[in-house]
Amino acid sequence: MIKNANKQKSTNFSIMSIYFKSSFLTFYLVLVSFPIMSSNTIVPNEEILGKPFPLPYEREDLNEKDLSNFIDNTINNNKQPIIIFGANWCPDCRILSAVLELPTVEKYMNENFETLYIDLGRYDINMSLMKYFEIMPQQGIPRVVILSKEKEVLNIKDTGEWTTARSRTKQEIFNYFQEYKE
């Protein structure tokens, strides 16, 4: 009787061991393949940021009507508006724009969004447009505003996400925009 009980315990232990190994293997495969299963487009490794980085900000004084026209025209073209506040002296602003100019990213962005770069100079131009979106300028640049086709700001809680663009990968930056696509 003791032999049968030990044999039963051994069998139960073996079954539990197999179940545990199988569960662990399944979990591991899901974890490893998760990035592959992601619906996000991947930026190929051969696409690297070209130097010098772009200078996308033109010193042009814009007003709320200019901003409103951009938003309306973009939506009429069945795309989502993106407004990026920044300046050419800002390394994070230039890195962000360099990522947006990578061929894979640029193609995706052109198909789904229209981007307006608004120059803030040395915080001496277009500051009222940041207030339009209730963004505090002392929180740094670049500031990215992504709108829905219904003119709602989709990323109001994290418009300052890219003030540290230089510490992010090109894929992280690209994923951010892909997450807000309608």
C-alpha positions in Angstrom: 0.0 0.0 0.0 2.9 2.4 0.8 4.5 1.5 -2.5 1.3 2.4 -4.4 1.0 5.7 -2.5 4.6 6.6 -3.3 4.1 5.6 -6.9 0.9 7.7 -7.1 2.8 10.7 -5.5 5.6 10.2 -8.0 3.2 10.1 -10.9 1.3 13.2 -9.7 4.7 15.0 -9.2 5.7 14.0 -12.8 2.4 15.3 -14.2 2.7 18.6 -12.3 6.3 18.9 -13.5 5.3 18.4 -17.1 2.4 20.8 -16.7 4.7 23.4 -15.1 7.3 23.0 -17.9 4.6 23.3 -20.6 3.1 26.4 -19.0 6.5 28.0 -18.6 7.4 27.2 -22.2 4.1 28.7 -23.4 4.6 31.8 -21.3 8.1 32.2 -22.6 7.1 31.8 -26.3 4.3 34.3 -25.9 6.6 36.8 -24.1 9.4 36.4 -26.8 7.0 36.5 -29.7 4.9 39.4 -28.4 7.0 42.1 -30.2 6.7 40.1 -33.4 2.9 39.8 -33.0 2.6 43.5 -32.4 0.5 45.3 -35.1 3.0 48.2 -35.2 5.2 48.7 -38.2 8.9 48.0 -37.5 11.6 50.5 -38.6 14.3 48.4 -40.4 17.7 48.4 -38.7 19.3 49.8 -41.9 17.3 53.0 -41.6 19.5 55.2 -39.4 19.2 58.9 -38.5 21.1 61.0 -41.0 23.3 63.8 -39.9 23.1 66.7 -39.7 19.6 66.4 -38.2 16.9 68.3 -39.9 16.0 71.9 -39.1 12.2 71.8 -39.5 11.2 75.0 -37.7 10.8 78.1 -39.7 10.6 81.4 -37.9 7.1 82.3 -38.8 4.6 84.0 -36.6 1.4 82.0 -36.7 -2.0 82.7 -35.1 -5.0 80.7 -34.0 -6.6 81.1 -37.5 -3.5 79.5 -39.1 -3.7 76.7 -36.7 -7.4 76.2 -37.2 -7.0 76.2 -41.0 -4.2 73.5 -40.7 -6.4 71.3 -38.5 -9.5 71.7 -40.8 -7.5 71.1 -44.0 -5.9 68.0 -42.5 -9.2 66.5 -41.4 -10.7 67.3 -44.8 -7.9 65.3 -46.3 -9.0 62.4 -44.1 -5.8 62.6 -42.0 -5.1 63.3 -38.4 -3.4 66.6 -37.5 -0.1 66.6 -35.5 1.3 69.8 -34.2 4.9 69.8 -32.9 6.1 72.8 -30.9 9.8 73.2 -30.9 12.9 75.0 -32.1 15.9 74.3 -34.3 18.4 74.9 -31.4 16.8 72.0 -29.4 18.5 68.6 -29.9 15.4 66.6 -28.9 13.3 68.5 -31.4 15.8 67.8 -34.2 16.1 64.1 -33.2 12.3 63.7 -33.2 12.1 65.2 -36.7 14.9 63.1 -37.9 13.0 59.9 -36.9 9.9 61.2 -38.6 12.0 61.5 -41.8 13.1 57.9 -41.8 11.7 56.3 -45.0 9.4 53.8 -43.2 8.2 56.3 -40.6 7.7 59.1 -43.2 5.7 56.8 -45.5 3.4 55.8 -42.6 3.1 59.4 -41.3 2.3 60.8 -44.8 -0.5 58.2 -45.2 -2.1 58.9 -41.9 -1.1 62.3 -40.5 -0.2 65.8 -41.5 2.4 67.5 -39.3 2.8 71.2 -38.6 6.0 72.3 -36.9 5.5 75.4 -34.9 8.7 77.4 -34.1 8.9 78.8 -30.6 12.3 80.4 -31.2 13.8 81.2 -27.9 10.4 81.2 -26.3 9.7 84.5 -28.1 7.3 83.5 -30.9 4.0 81.5 -31.1 3.7 81.1 -27.4 0.0 81.8 -27.5 -0.5 78.7 -29.6 0.8 76.5 -26.8 -1.7 78.2 -24.5 -4.4 77.3 -27.0 -3.8 73.7 -26.1 -3.2 74.5 -22.4 0.4 73.5 -22.5 2.8 75.2 -20.1 5.9 76.3 -22.0 8.2 75.9 -19.0 7.8 72.1 -19.3 10.2 71.9 -22.2 10.1 71.1 -25.9 9.4 69.4 -28.2 5.7 69.3 -27.4 3.6 67.0 -29.6 -0.1 67.4 -29.9 -2.0 64.7 -31.8 -5.6 65.4 -32.7 -8.4 63.1 -33.6 -10.5 63.7 -36.8 -13.1 65.2 -34.4 -10.5 67.8 -33.3 -10.0 66.2 -29.8 -6.5 66.2 -28.4 -5.7 62.5 -28.0 -2.5 62.8 -26.0 -3.2 65.7 -23.7 -1.6 63.9 -20.7 1.7 63.2 -22.5 2.3 66.1 -24.9 5.7 66.4 -23.3 6.7 62.8 -23.9 9.5 63.7 -26.3 11.3 66.4 -24.3 13.8 63.5 -23.9 13.7 62.2 -27.5 17.5 61.7 -27.5 17.2 59.0 -24.9 14.6 57.0 -27.0 15.0 54.6 -29.8 13.6 55.3 -33.2 11.1 52.4 -32.8 9.8 53.9 -29.5 9.2 57.2 -31.1 7.5 55.6 -34.1 5.4 53.3 -31.9 4.1 56.4 -30.0 2.6 57.8 -33.2 1.2 54.5 -34.3 -0.6 54.1 -31.0 -2.6 57.3 -31.7 -3.6 56.5 -35.2 -7.4 56.3 -35.6 
